[in-house]
Amino acid sequence: MTTSGKTLITHLRENPDRRTHACWCPELGLSASGDAPVLELCRKIMRLPAGIASPDAMMEVYRGQTLALRVKSISGAATLDIDKTRFRRGRADRRDEAAE
């Protein structure tokens, strides 16, 4: 199954502990949970073998039947991290900056 040139549809739900959320993609059979489940799901998708999912594919995240978030690029979102209330570059990028 390949997602080249198409938008992945994912779903977001609150975990029973009510502190974290989970995001899953039925098409790929992947899920992720935690404080930033959409970003973690993007990282998992990027670790899939080549040809399974396009890094340039968009992702639409639904909460129930409502579109909650549209990710422009899975590869771009995979490099992001959350710093309390804002996005920042992922750890790999921060290591590169520290070396300069």
HURA-V215743 format. One record per pair of residues at least 12 apart in sequence whose ideal C-beta (glycine too) atoms are under 6 Angstrom apart, sorted by sequence separation. I is the first residue (numbers start at 1). J is the second residue. D is the distance in whole Angstrom. If there is no record, write none. Layout:
# HURA-V215743
I/J/D  I/J/D
This chain:
# HURA-V215743
32/44/6  59/71/4  10/23/5  11/24/6  20/33/6  20/34/5  23/37/4  30/44/5  10/25/5  22/37/6  23/38/5  59/74/6  21/37/5  8/25/6  56/73/6  57/74/5  23/41/5  55/74/6  55/75/4  38/61/6  45/74/5  42/74/5  46/78/5  42/77/4  43/78/5  42/78/4  39/77/6  39/80/6  36/82/5  2/51/6  8/57/6  10/59/6  12/61/5  3/53/5  4/54/4  3/54/5  7/58/4  8/59/5  9/60/6  10/61/5  11/62/5  12/63/5  7/60/6  3/57/5  12/68/6
